[in-house]
Structures are given as structure tokens and as C-alpha cells.
């Protein structure tokens, strides 16, 4: 991305907000100014650090290029803005590492006092982050740096909750991998010298005595204290202390549950901040969001409103936002807790939410009187707590393997170069665990298979992973038979895509099945045994699909697949840590298998059981409910049982009418969508009544459909797609 274009285009918007910003605490983000070749004591143009310190406390001066480059390469956890002397740029610019966190580079000419900026030589244009002018005094440079800093950080969405939007459609949903990544980093064990490594890293960042204080007091005061303490190393500690913070939050979370044990919900929580208008607009069209960083909230609404900037208007680039968060204490989530006892600010009841909590956006409304957007959020259930992967029955190596292997299932869409960086760091941290390379090869294979559709390269990566895993086949601690089964499974899918020999495909799937069965024998964890049942169900489903022309073989393998799926459901129902939605999805998978086996009674029963679970949820997934109803209706129609079909069609019809009820504020397009869906529902019900020879009712709904149709005649030029069939 060319940052120059963004900055030039946004210059007017920058100037409208920059005067009212606390530059040191933009979204809690820390950043650093690095100066190279700047003579601090130049008599003709002395450097006044006060303006720089109004932007950040972290300022580094270098006069040796190698040391400066080494510092840039080692400092990747914060944004960096570089100021370099014109006399030093020829050999320096080309050596600056290509890093996302290096934002902009400013060139200063210290030998002249002119207040004008001139166009710089052509070669600097090849490095897109160099400002295309030379500054001839520090006042102009500092003013530009302030404006660029605030505009970049706001436009890059560091002002917001660091949310990741989750698609509405269940079919297109890909679970974000980053929160799970952070959760697992908090769970795995680390070498005992990690705190000293952090201290050494902090000393590279600054020479402040605060590092000595941190080293002495950290084990006494803990992670929450340092998270809440405003220090020069706030952002680094936020990122580096996540594991201890998770553990302390988890303990404090239990205390919070106990404190409110006689209630089902916490009092409302509030979070005040500023966000770009474009991000707020995005919340209007996204039902679910997920926090991608630790964030805080308060029981006190007035405390959260202190974050407002009263000078902003409804047309400003950034807006005041107040989140009101509803928390059901019965939900299973990543930790959140009242931290006032452990906090640096013990007089404030602050509630911290760990990374990875999911929320539903209930409403977004602008309060003109109070000058802020009110966003109502509801905390949602976590789909599967990572705690299930950690067992006291396992050694640290086994828990580490389970965490890393399972995490990487969500990472197949990450580019291969980024995966290598991720796994290289893991292999440096755990140099004796050579099996980590197998996990890396497996994820690279998935990337080639699912993202690049390069099945030859994917197969080669799977072969590498298999070779490494097989060398650990007798390592009882690891029980890598599960991982070997995963490799054979994906390798078999690749063979199918490449249309390799039928015998090769069946042999590969048979090897996967054998590996999973061996893993079950060596398992010491109930969760692991439960997951193996799920894996076996998938393998038998794959084998069933190989016999699409042989109904007897399809039924043989399909029955085994559903038997394992049924056992999986039984295990899930016995463990309250699992979400009931996993059971409903499993019933739907069984229904699909029954359909391929032409067992319509089994298919009907499975969809009914899934529907029953979906309808019991506090927050109903209308898309899944509608899918179950549609399939049940089709089965009854196939059986010529129209009376039963009508029962479910009426249920579907009532849901549609409720969902498509016109509301105040609906746009014309939304109203037309709702009318068309209502008309379609009337017609579907009319057709079923007609098939059941209930002509009076059939006529009634045809008339209602015609009324809706007449309403649509006024504007037939606009095509109205039905995005959701509800």
C-alpha cells in the first residue's frame, strides 16, 4: 500500500481532528520515533525533543547505520516513524528492512534554514514509505509527523475495538485464527527464562529505569497491574504478558461468577472510545464481531463517557462511540473479569475481556443530544473452549502438540511465507520438538490444496509431513497417530482431485482410518477420544462417497459414518463444556449421509433433531432453522404426506412473516425485499394446501400472495434478490 497517497488524500480530515487527540494513547497503541544521522547539538538547527515527546516517549537516536538497522529489525511489535538526515540517505534508505510496522520516513536537511519543502530525487520514490519532500526545519517536520501519525493510526483502525467482523452466512463462515492463536499462546508452557528475555528486549527499546522496576516487581504485582499501569512500555507489555494476564483473568473470572452467583446476568458494562465513521457504518451490516485485542469496560457509564470528544460532529471522520455490553454469566467464553483488586487503579471497577470473545451487535443508534453512537452488544457463547485440549493426564509435550496441531487447522488460508515465520519462531522456542516441522508442512499442504488448488505441491508437502510424523510413531507421549490420520485424510482428498488410481485413494483413506483407531487406543483424554469419533465419521463419509454408483456400498460405509457420528453426539451430550450447536450440526451431517443412502426416515429424524436444538437456543440461527424446515417439508412431500408438510410449512411461514414485518426506518429496497419474501411464502403454503386438496385455504393464500404482488407492480424495473430465504 502506498502510504503517501493515503496521507495526501486525507490532509483536510487530519487537520480537523489532530488538535484534540492525545497522541500517546491512540487506541493504546505505542509507537516509536527513530532518528538517524541527526545532530542533536547542531548550532544552526538544534533538535528540540519536547515536540517529539508530545507524540511519544520513545525516541531513539543513532549515528551508526548498522546499529540503527539492527534496532529496526529487532523492533517489530510497535509502529515506527523514521527521521533521517539528507546527508545519510544514499546508503541508508536501501538498507531499511521491509516491515509493516515501519510506517513513514522523513528526510531533514539540517544545513539550511529555509521553511519551504522541495521535491526529492527520483530514487527515493522507489521506497514507497519515504515522504516525497525534504524538510528544512524541524517545526514543519514535527507538524507533519503529528498529522501523519494521527491520520495513519485512525485510518488503520487502531482507534477502534480491534474487532474482526464475522460473516452472517453460516456457509461462508471461516473462524478467525488469530484469537485462537493468542489463546493457545496463553496455554502452552514456556522455558523458565522467558521473563529475562522480555527484560532484555525492553532494554533494547529504552534505557529507562522503569525496566529495572518492572524486573524487580513483576512477579509480586502481576500481569493485570502492569496492563493497567500507564507506562512507556504499555503496548509491549500488553502483547508480551498475555499468558500471565490470561491466567490471572481466568482466576478473577471465577471470583466474578461467585460474586454474582444469585444472578444470571451482570449489570450492563460500558466502553467509550472513538472510531472511524466507516467502521461504525460497517457494524450496521454485520451481526457478529470479535475482539482481536484485550479490551476494557466499566460498570460506570459516566466513566466510559469521559472518552468523548465533544468537539466532534456527526459528520466528523471519527465519532464518539459508547458500547453497552450485556453479559449472561452462564455463557462459556474466553475469560473476562473485574480487575479492580489487582489493578493499578483500584478505585475503578474495570472489566477486562480477553482476546477472542464474540459479540452480537443488537443495535446501533446515534444520540444527538449526547453526541455519541450507542452500540448494544451481547456476549456470545464460545463454540469450543481451548481448555478441552489441555489435559492433566498429559505431559507438557503432548499438550503443546495438541495446541499447535489444532490451532493450525484455522491457518490454512494464511500465505506460505507467513506460515514459515510463525513456525520458525515456534521451532526456535522449542528446538528439541522436531515434529513441529511436520505441522508446518501439513499447513503448507493445506494452503496449496485449498487456496492455490495446486494438488501436486500439496501432496508433496503432505508426504514431507508424513515422513516426519512416522519417525515419531512410537513416541507414546505424543500419540501422533491422530496427526498421521489427518495427513492421510488430506492426502486422499488430493488423490481424488488429481483423479489418481482408485486403489491409491482407497488405500490412503484406509490408512487414515487405521491411524485414527490406533490413536483411540493410545488416548488418555476423554476430549481426544471424542474428537477421534468425529474424525472416523468423516473418513467413513469420504469412503462412502467413493461408491456413488454402488448403493449397497454407500449404505455400508454411510451407516458406519453415522454410527461414529452418533457416538460422537453421545459423548458431546455428556460434557457440558461443549456447545449444543455442535450436536445440531452433527445431526445435519448425518441427514446428508442418510439422503445419499436414500434412507429418508433417517434423514427426516436427523433434521427434526437438529431443528429442535436450534429452536431451543436463546439466540436463534434463523438460517439454519429455515434450512431444516425446508428439508423436512421436502421429505414429507416426497412421501406424499402433505398434512405433515403443511405443519412445518406453516411454522416456516410464521417465522417468515415475523422476520419480514415492516419496521420504522426500513429503506424502500428493504421493504420491497420483505414484501417479495412474504409473497413467496404465501404461494408456497398455497401450493401445499392445493396438493392436500384444501382448496379454500389454498385460495386464501393465493389471494394474499396476489395482494403482495400488486404492491410490487408499481416498480418492476428493480430486480430484488432473495439473499436469505427467511
C-alpha positions, -999 to +999 in steps of 0.1 A: +000+000+000+013+035-009+010+055+023+018+087+005-015+086-014-035+080+018-018+109+036-022+134+008-058+125+002-066+128+038-049+161+047-080+181+052-095+154+075-063+152+095-063+189+103-099+188+116-092+163+144-055+165+152-057+192+177-079+173+200-060+140+201-038+125+229-011+112+206+004+090+232-027+068+237-043+063+204-062+031+209-035+021+235-011+018+205+026+025+213+049+037+186+085+049+183+104+077+165+138+066+153+163+093+142+194+085+122+222+109+114+205+137+132+229+160+151+211+168+183+236+196+191+238+213+157+241+251+165+224+261+133+194+238+138+193+223+173+168+194+179+142+203+205+129+169+217+099+184+235+076+184+204+087+148+198+079+138+233+044+152+229+039+125+203+057+096+220+080+090+250+100+065+229+127+083+208+159+067+196+189+084+181+215+066+161+246+077+143+259+043+132+239+028+103+244-009+113+231-003+148+201+015+136+192-012+110+197-039+137+173-020+160+147-017+133+149-054+125+145-063+162+117-039+169+086-054+152+060-050+180+053-013+175+048+012+147+080+032+138+084+066+121+119+073+109+136+107+106+169+106+086+193+133+077+196+141+040+233+136+041+229+099+052+201+087+029+221+074-001+234+043+017+207+041+044+173+041+026+181+009+006+190-009+038+158-002+057+141-036+062+107-041+045+085-043+076+048-035+080+055-017+113+078+009+096+052+034+086+068+066+072+103+080+066+110+117+068+141+135+054+155+165+071+181+190+057+199+203+088+223+226+069+196+251+057+171+273+074+145+278+046+109+270+056+100+255+022+099+219+011+113+208-022+108+177-043+133+150-036+154+130-060+138+102-081+154+072-064+136+077-031+103+073-049+111+036-052+107+032-015+070+040-011+072+050+026+096+079+021+078+113+022+085+129-011+099+162+002+128+174+022+121+193+054+143+222+061+132+229+097+120+207+125+089+227+132+074+217+098+086+182+101+071+178+136+038+193+125+036+168+095+046+139+118+018+147+142-008+149+114+005+118+097+006+098+129-029+105+139-043+100+104-024+068+099-034+053+132-071+063+128-073+052+092-056+019+101-084+014+127-062+015+158-089+037+172-115+010+173-122-021+193-099-040+171-128-061+160-129-087+133-162-090+115-178-124+113-199-131+082-236-136+087-238-166+064-231-199+081-220-213+048-193-187+043-181-186+079-144-190+084-134-189+121-107-162+126-074-179+136-058-150+155-079-151+187-073-189+189-037-183+183-035-159+212-055-183+234-031-211+227+000-190+233-015-183+267-019-220+274+013-236+263+043-239+286+074-218+281+111-220+291+117-206+326+140-178+312+112-160+292+108-132+317+146-124+314+143-125+276+114-099+279+136-077+301+165-079+276+140-069+249+127-040+268+163-027+273+166-026+235+135-004+235+146+021+261+172+029+287+146+040+312+149+029+349+113+016+346+127-016+331+146-022+364+114-015+384+095-039+362+121-067+366+120-063+404+082-060+409+066-080+381+064-114+400+049-096+430+024-073+413+014-094+384+003-090+348-030-072+354-013-045+374+012-038+346-016-040+320-035-012+337-004+009+346+003+036+321+040+032+313+062+038+283+061+000+276+023-003+278+018-017+244+047-041+245+036-054+279+000-057+266+014-081+239+042-099+258+023-106+291-007-122+276-001-156+291+001-144+327-028-120+320-049-149+308-042-169+339-049-140+362-081-132+343-092-168+345-089-168+382-106-135+386-134-146+363-143-174+388-144-148+416-167-126+395-191-156+388-191-163+425-198-126+434-229-126+412-239-163+419-275-153+426-279-136+392-279-148+356-266-115+341-240-089+350-251-053+353-245-035+319-209-029+310-198+002+291-168+011+269-163+045+255-139+054+226-136+070+192-139+051+159-138+060+122-173+066+108-167+039+082-162+013+109-194+023+126-213+020+094-199-015+090-214-025+123-248-018+108-245-046+083-226-072+104-244-092+131-213-106+149-180-091+158-150-105+177-124-085+197-089-090+184-072-074+213-077-073+251-102-045+258-116-029+289-150-019+300-166-004+331-197-008+353-199+030+353-214+046+322-202+081+332-166+068+334-169+055+298-184+087+286-152+106+297-136+093+265-159+115+244-145+144+223-173+170+225-159+189+195-167+161+171-198+164+149-219+137+132-200+145+100-165+141+115-142+115+102-140+099+137-170+096+160-177+091+197-189+056+205-203+041+236-206+003+237-232-011+261-224-048+267-249-074+281-232-104+297-250-136+305-229-153+333-240-187+321-222-183+287-189-201+281-164-176+268-128-165+269-120-151+303-134-117+314-131-103+349-134-074+373-098-065+379-100-036+403-084-056+432-053-064+410-053-031+390-030-001+393-063+019+396-081+001+425-109+026+428-123+018+394-143-013+387-128-022+353-138-054+335-112-068+310-122-091+282-095-115+268-089-117+231-114-139+212-147-131+228-176-130+203-204-105+204-237-099+186-245-064+175-280-057+187-284-021+177-265+010+165-280+044+171-267+080+172-276+100+203-277+136+190-281+151+225-251+133+240-231+133+207-222+096+205-232+064+188-247+038+212-237+003+201-255-025+220-235-058+222-244-092+236-216-116+247-220-149+229-211-185+238-177-197+227-180-227+203-154-248+219-132-238+248-095-244+242-093-258+278-106-291+263-073-296+245-053-294+277-053-324+300-037-330+334-032-366+322-007-354+295+029-342+297+037-307+286+049-321+252+016-337+245-004-306+255+020-285+233+014-308+203-024-308+208-024-270+209-002-263+179-017-291+158-053-280+164-046-243+160-031-247+126-064-261+113-076-225+112-044-212+094-046-229+060-056-197+043-025-178+056+002-173+029+030-198+030+057-172+037+038-161+069+034-196+080+071-202+078+077-172+100+052-185+125+066-220+127+102-208+126+096-189+158+080-220+174+109-242+164+133-216+180+113-216+212+111-255+213+143-266+194+140-302+206+105-307+193+113-317+157+077-327+150+068-290+147+082-291+112+056-318+104+028-295+114+043-267+093+045-290+062+009-301+068-004-265+069+016-256+038+000-285+021-034-272+031-026-238+018-016-253-016-046-275-016-074-251-006-061-217-015-039-224-046-056-255-058-021-269-065-027-306-056+007-318-067+025-293-044+000-301-016+007-338-020+045-332-018+040-312+014+018-339+029+044-365+021+071-345+039+048-341+069+040-379+069+077-388+068+084-367+099+053-379+118+061-415+111+095-411+128+076-403+160+051-431+156+064-449+187+066-418+208+039-426+234+039-391+249+028-375+216+002-401+203+009-387+168-014-413+152-040-386+152-018-363+132-008-392+108-045-398+103-050-361+094-022-363+068-036-395+052-070-379+051-059-348+032-036-368+010-066-390+000-086-359-009-057-347-031-056-381-048-093-376-056-087-341-070-059-354-092-080-384-103-053-408-093-059-446-093-089-457-073-068-482-054-044-454-043-074-433-030-090-462-010-056-473+004-049-438+016-083-434+033-079-469+049-045-457+063-062-427+078-089-449+094-063-473+108-043-444+123-074-429+140-082-463+155-047-466+168-049-431+183-080-440+201-063-470+217-034-447+229-056-418+241-057-407+277-082-379+273-119-380+270-119-350+247-093-366+224-114-398+223-145-377+215-127-359+186-114-392+172-150-404+168-157-373+148-126-379+126-137-415+120-171-403+109-156-380+083-133-408+070-162-432+065-181-404+048-153-400+024-152-437+017-190-438+012-187-411-014-162-432-034-191-457-041-216-432-056-226-458-082-230-487-057-259-481-033-251-511-012-215-500-005-227-465+001-251-478+027-224-499+043-199-470+047-226-444+053-240-465+082-206-467+098-201-430+094-234-422+111-227-448+138-195-429+147-213-396+144-240-409+168-213-420+193-197-385+189-231-369+198-235-391+229-201-380+241-208-344+234-241-346+254-223-359+284-198-330+285-213-296+294-182-278+281-193-285+245-218-262+228-251-278+219-249-264+184-221-289+177-248-316+182-273-299+159-246-296+132-237-333+136-274-343+131-274-322+099-243-341+087-260-374+094-290-362+075-269-355+044-255-391+046-289-405+050-300-387+019-272-402-001-281-436+013-317-429+003-328-435+039-354-408+041-367-418+075-332-414+090-328-381+071-362-368+084-354-378+120-319-361+119-333-328+106-360-329+132-335-334+160-313-306+146-343-283+143-353-290+180-319-279+192-318-247+171-352-237+184-341-241+220-313-216+217-317-182+233-304-166+201-319-185+172-300-191+140-329-184+116-309-195+085-302-230+100-338-233+112-351-224+078-328-250+062-340-277+085-377-268+079-372-267+041-356-302+041-383-316+064-410-302+041-393-317+010-391-352+026-428-352+036-437-340+000-416-369-013-436-393+010-469-376-002-476-368+034-489-333+027-506-328+060-473-332+079-456-310+053-482-283+059-474-283+097-438-274+090-446-251+062-469-231+085-441-229+110-417-217+083-444-192+071-449-177+106-412-173+110-410-155+076-439-132+085-423-123+118-389-117+102-403-097+073-426-074+094-420-038+082-402-017+107-397+020+112-366+031+093-367+004+067-355+016+033-376+012+001-354-016-011-356-034+023-394-031+022-396-045-013-374-074-002-397-081+027-428-079+005-414-103-020-404-129+006-438-126+022-455-131-012-433-162-019-442-177+015-479-172+008-475-190-025-455-219-011-482-225+016-510-222-010-493-249-032-492-274-003-528-268+006-537-274-030-518-307-031-537-317+001-570-308-016-577-280+009-588-256-019-604-230+004-571-224+023-551-226-010-573-199-024-569-178+007-531-177+005-531-172-033-552-141-027-528-129-001-499-135-025-517-116-052-521-086-029-484-086-022-478-090-060-499-059-068-479-040-043-448-049-063-463-039-097-455-003-091-418-009-096-409-039-118-377-024-131-357-032-100-345-068-095-349-079-059-326-108-049-336-130-020-304-132-001-317-151+029-347-174+024-365-162+056 
